Amino acid sequence: MNEFLHRTDTLGSSKVVICGKQKTHWLEFQLLDERGEPLANIPYRAENDATRAACAPLYTGSSDAQGVIRLEGLHPIRISLKLAADPLAEQLSTRRLRAERPEPARPGFGDRTPLHGPQRAGFSPIERQAHAAGHAYHYLRIGQLCDQLPSFDPPLTDPSSPPAYHFPDTSYGGFSVDYEGLNRRHVLEVCPLRAWSLVLHHQRDYSLANAYNLGLMSILSYSKLPALELGSVAEFFELQCTDLSRTPRVWDNGQAWPCLVTDVPFSDRYTVSELLDTSQAEPPEGHTQLFYAISAAQLLVAWRGTETDGVDDLITDLAFRPVPPQTAASCEPSVPCPDLATQGRVHLGFRNGFEVARKIYSRELWGVIPEGAKDRSLFICGHSLGGALGLIHAASLKELKPVLHTYGMPRTFTLKAAQSLSGLLHFRHVNDSDVVPRVPPEADLDSHLYKLYGPLGTSLGFAWSIMKLSASALVSHGDPFSHHGEIALFYVADQHVQRRGSQYPAYLNKEGLGAPYHTTISHRLQEKAKLYLVPSLDEADSSQAEEAQKRLINSLDRDGKDRFFKPYGNPRMGARISITNHFMSEYQPYLHNQLLESINPHRVQMRQLQRKKFEKQMEDNSGRIPADELSRNRRFLDMHNRIERALQVTRSAEGGEDALQRFDLVTNPEIYYEKMYS
């Protein structure tokens, strides 16, 4: 050996050392996905200083059927494993995530904790199994193993900045083991190369998953935050939907609503998300705002409603004059502009708001969205004014079969126009005494509906389908504003005790219903219950409840109607009691807790206790409650109990049970305040 550090005297220039063959070492890696399934046939190479100095051959090969890579004859130095990027990405794209995620807290202001840190110790069942067998364990993402950036289709927007969660190491240095880690197996749990997608079902039947997630998108449509700032549209779709450590959330006034999501191959991720605001255009015009997002399977459009400080303006400043739905005069001559409806009229103010957006963002609303929806499921949503704009947009794209969900929307089309759009899939959510669905008012229509159904016909936007009735049956002339779509009603049911009138046959009800002629209601009972009523889920119960409500209204004398079923008038300015039911902060907690109750009834026992008290009160007073009110409320309770049916399609979908379990694990019903009525 002729090396200065090893000289043993000052005279000789070298020293002869005689030794045997150097001792070598071994190392095993086992590649598993989150479900414990092996990653087989993945090409690899392993490097250390010996291979780089050509003192040892490069270690190459492929993982075996159990995902095991065994290296032998190793020098006692650090070694790095690198896997072929494209084969690894291809396999990881097909693997499913575990339902439970680590859910690390997001770093707060001034907190230097990385957004995507290591998975917390003890979280993974694969980790526990590995340690029990005496193996080392590591949780890795594709960027910590692959030898280069994989090929993507569709390509990344910026290849130099791949998704931070999946690619924390853009130098692609591989996974390294020091000398102390040799002579043992290292279990490498590799996160699948997936992305989050909202659970949405393109179907005719009512879906609780659609109602909840599209409600969240209606909230997100209000965001004006800059791109990639927490709570913005771009941050949600581009960052949160690629961060598999956490469930994506929508921020709303300090609340962080968890979404109901499933994992899809990374190639099926949301690749486009764009916020459009006419007030920010050049030149600015109006205040219409919307966003759209596109993935491989979905095209989602959410229209913003009226800002909180503008709800009174929406109610008082509506131009109530309906106008013909033809819009050809305001369209570009070279672009087809079909009628919104074959007959009837549309609200002038809503139509103008929509046309401003379509004029300024003609490329998106005339081109990108309709073209993208040709081979994707189209979903449209909106709250309040956003619901009206969403309905007009859905009507303009009706040949693309959009699924529309609206929340607290005002009347937009007249009855004839709404009837001509009867094939359009639309579920309209009304939160009890929300005032906005009662405007624009129509005196003849409202009077007729109140005469038939009381407050269920007027203040709640008419619980049963108005499409079944003709305009001539409702009004003496004209074409009144009417609602469109199937209703989903959040109804606060109460009960009354009646005071019996004379039983003398001459004074029986003239309609022959058997009730005493002078029957009146003496007082309202204490317990109430808020019920989730979707008549389309059970037509039989809906029809019977409708008939019971009719009989109840007809059986009461004028004093009973006016005292306990007083019709709501159009609200005056500052009437905040009715206005508060309009905000999404009132809609979303009820949607959230109903979804959670349908997944796991044990999580929201207070809601069930409230209904049980209501039912007990109903049975305890069954002899004093008006028979038709008793019958109606029993039907309403049956309808509420059937809402779980609206989750069946989610449970049967691929990854649906995992999505529901994940939602159950991350949500906390105590955070999301819901009014109790007991």
Buried (B, 14 or more C-beta within 10 A) or exposed (E): EEEEEEBEEEEEEEEEEEEEEEEEBEBBBBBBBBEBEBBBEBBBBBBBEBBEEEEBEEBEEEBBEEBBBBBEEBBBEBBBBBBBBBBBBBBBBEBBBBBBBBBBEEEEEEEEEEBBEEBEEEBBEBBEBBEEEEBBBBBBBBBBBBBEBBEBEEEBEEEEEBBBBBBBBEEBBBBBBEEEBBEBBBBBBBBBBBBBBBBBBBEEBBBBBBBBBBBBBBBBBBBBBEEEEEBBBBBBBBBBBBBBBBBBBBBBEEBBBBBBBBBBBBBBBBBBBBBBBBEEBEEEEBBBBBBBBBBBEBBBBBBBBBBEEBBBEBBEEBEEEBBBBBBEEEBEEEEEBBBBBEBBBBBBBBBBBBBBBBBBBEEBBBEBBBEBBEEBBBBBBBBBBBBBBBBBBBBBBBEBBBBBBBBBBBBBBBBBBBBBBEEBBBBBBBBBBBBBBBBBBBEEBBBBBBBBBBBBBBBBBBBBBBBEBEBEEBBEEEBBBBBBBBBBBBBBBBBBBBEEBEEEEEEBBEEEEEBBBBBBBEEEBEBBBBBBBBBBBBEEBBEBBBBBBBBBBBBBBEEBBEBBBEBBEEBEEEBEEBBBBBBBBBBBBBBBBBBBBBBBEEBBEEBEEBBBBBBEBBEEBEEBBBBBBBBBBBBBBBBBBBBBBBBEBBBEBEBBBBBBBBBBBBBEBEEBEBEEBB
